[in-house]
């Protein structure tokens, strides 16, 4: 589609991070070629809804907010936001959380690959150390995981690392792909919804890539994963019961659907090992067992008890 005829909408999902949201909206409002910014507020309690209801006139009507009646998590927010963008005629949706900030020229660098890709995005760099990745990239064709921009640049071919993307941190998705594969799974609430959407796109034959010269700045999230099994692997342990429950439930769903029974059983064994030997916690084992039971039943309501 000629660039003069297509419409691009940024979709931002936010929850109780008004200051970050305001910074991001200010940046997006000045991005050339971006037609509108759609903000989905997950029933925040920090004044976000009120701010969105009275958006400053300086944005010229290019920023629109919608506050949901209840917190549906990142999964529900991107489900509703992407549907909203398509309803408003977007040919490309630029999806992002409220805590990232695209660098100047990020969208233009992504659009340089328009027409060749269906689902693609930037590298996500540490705001305090721009040569480090916030979310490491596992390079295609092997088990090597890279953490530095130098390694990413060396691995790129024609400016791209194909088959890899980090959703939903500044990624572009085409209307055509959304029409083919649908929307993110709202029932996941958090954790694994972005990965599932990438796997679904991959299964559908989508052209996926990371553009290494396009960058989004993001606060550091620290080390991803605690070493286990004598340092041979890591496990994503979290102090949050909500996050652990959703991770255990949604990971099992994804692994069964896209990896098969053996991959799902390996994840179960890894979790049991971690909370038996690496960081003994019988309570976490019970929580995991409940999450897996709900996954097998197709029950996606269990996380709600942690929201009270």
N, C-alpha and C positions, 0 to 999 in steps of 0.2 A: 504493500500500500504506500503510495507517495506520502512523504512526510507532511506535506501541506494538508492532507486530508485526514490524518489520523489524530486521535485524541488521547492524551496521557493524563491519568489521574494518580496522584500519590494517595496511598491508603495508610494511615497511621493508627495504630491501636495503642491506647493508653490506659493506665490505671494508677491513680494516686501519685503521679509524678509531674505535677503542674509546671514546675520550673523547667524541667527537661523538655516538656512538651512545648512550652512557649519558645524556648531556644530553637527547637527543631522547626516549628512552624515559621518562625522568622526567617530561617535559612531557606526553607522550601518556597516561601512566598516570592523569593527573588530568583528562583531557578528559571532560566530562559527555556521556553519550550514546554514547560509544565502547565497544563491547562487548569487544573484545580487540585486542591488538597482536601481530602475527606478524612476527618478525624472521628474514630469510633471510641467513645469513652465507656469503659466497663463499669459504670455506676460508681465512679470515684466519689470519695467523701472529703476531698481536699480543696474543693472549690472549682474543680475542672469543669464540671457541668455549667456552672454559672459563668465562667470565663468564656466557654464556647458559645453560650447563649447570647453573649454580648460582644462578639468578636470585634476588634477595632476596625474602623472604616479604612485604615491604611492598607488593608489587604484587598480592597476593591472587590469584595465578594468572591474572591478565588478560594477562600478557606471556609469550609462548611463543617459543622460538628453535629454529631448525633450521640446522645447519651442513652445507653441501654438501660432497661428497667432493673436489671440485675447483672452481677458479675458473671460473665460467661468465659472468662479466661482468654488467653491469647488465641486459642483455637476458635472460640466462638466469635471473638472480635474480628479475626481475619476472614472467617466464614461470612459474617455479615458485611464487612467492609468491601470484600471483593465482589460480592453480589451487588452491593450498592454502586460500585464503580461501573460494573457491566450494565446495570440498569440505566445509568446516566450516560451511556454511550461510549465508555472508554474502550479504546482499542488496545491500549497497554496500561496495566496497573503496576505501579511502583510501590511495593509493599515494605513496610518498615515498622519496627517498634519505636517507642518514644525516646529511648535512651541512646540511639545512634544519631550521627550527624553526617550526611554526605559532604565530602569535600567539594570545593569549587570545581565545576567541570565534570563531576561524576556522571550525571545523567547523559551529557554529550558523549562521554567515552563509552557508556553502555550502548547508546543509540548507534554508535559506529558499527555495531554488529546486528542491527535490526534487519530482519529479513532472513538472516542465516540461523537464528536461534529462536527457541520458543520460551525458554525459562532460563534466565541468566542473571548474574549479579556481580557485585564488586568483592574485593577482599575486605575483610573487617579487621581494622588495625587498632592497636592500643592507643588511646588518646594521649597517654603519657609517654609512649615509646612507639612512634609511628613505624619503626622497622620490625616490630613484632606483631604477630597475628593474635587477635583475641580468641578466635576460633580456629584451631589448627586445621590444616587440610591434609587429608590422606590422598596421596598422589595416585592417579589411575594405574592399574596394572601391577600393583604390589601392596605391601603393607607399610611402606614408608610414610610417616606423618611429619610434615614440616611446620615449623613455628616462626620462621623468619622470612621477611620479604625477599631477601636475596635468593633463597631457595625457590620461592614461588616464581620469581622472574626467570630463573634458570630452567624451570620446568615448563614454562609456557611455550606454546607453539603459535606463532602469529598473534601473540598477545592474549591467548586463551589457554586455560586448562579445561579441556573438554570432559564432560561427564561428571563434573563437580560443581555444586553451588551450595551456598550457605543461606537457606531461607530462614526466617523472613527478615533479612537485614539489608534492605535496599535492593531487593531483587525485582526484575521486570518479568511479568508473565503476560503472554498475549491473550487477547480475547478468544482467539481460536482454540488455544489449549484449554482454557477454562470451559469452553463449550464441549470439548472432548472428554475431559476427565472430571468435571464438576468442581465443587468448592472444598476447601479444607474441612476436616471432620470436626464439627463444632463440639461433639460429645466428648472429645479427648480433654477438653478444658485447658490443660497445659501439658507440655512435655511430650514430644514425639509427633505432634501434629504437623510440624514443618517437615520433619523427616519423612513422614508418611506421604505428604504431598509430593515430595521429590521422588519417592519410590513409585508412586502412582504415575507421575509424569514419565519417568524412565520406562515403566512397563508399557506405556502407551506410545513409546518411540519418540518422545519429545527430544529436541535438540537442546542439550543442557551444557552450560559452561560458566566459568568464572573469568571475568575480564580483569587482568592483573593490573591494568593502569587506572582502573576505577576503584576508588577507596571510600569507605565509610568509617569514620572514627567512632569508637565505642569505649566506654569505661572498661577497665580490666575486670575480668571475672575470676582472676586467680588461676591456680592450677586446676585443670579439668581432670578429675580422677585421682583416686587414692591407690598407691601401689599395693598389689596383693599377689598371692601365689609366688612368693620369693622374688618379687619384682618383675615377673614375666608379663604381667598385664596390670590394668587399673580398673577401678570400679567407681562409678559416679555416686558416691555417698553424699547425702545432704542432711543437715540438721532438721529440715522441714518435713513433717509427716505428710503434709499435703503433696509436696513435690515427690517424695519417695513413693507414695501410693500411686500417683499418676504415672510416674516413671515405670514402676513395676507393672501396672496394668497395661499401659499403652505399648510398652516395649514388647510384652508378650503378644499382644494383638498384632503388632507390626511384624515380629519375627515369624509368627505362624503364617501370616498372610503372604509375606514376601520372601521368607527364607526357608520355611518348612519346619516340620516337627523337631528335627535334630537341632536346628539353631535355637528354637524356643527352649528345648530342654537344656541346652548348654547355658543359656541365660539364667535359667532356674538354678542350675548347679553352681554357677558363678556367684549368684546372690547368696545361696545357702553357705557356700564356703566363706564368703566375705564376713557374714554376720555370725559365723560359728568360730572361725579361726583368726581372721585378720582383725576384726573389730567386734568382739563378741557382744551380741545384742539380741536376746530372745524376743524382745518386743518388736524389733524390726523384722524378724522372721515371721512372727504372727501377722504383722501388717502386710508383708509380702504375700503370704499365703492367702489372705483375704483379697488382695488385689488380683492375684492370679485366678482365684475362684470367680471373681466378678468378670474378668476378661473372658473366661471360658463360657460364662453364662451370657455374655453380651450385655452386662449391666454397667451402664456408665453414669450411675447416680452416686456411687460410693464416695466420691470426693466431696460431696456437698456437706458431709458431716464435719469437715475440717474448716468450713467457711463460717461457722456459727460464731 
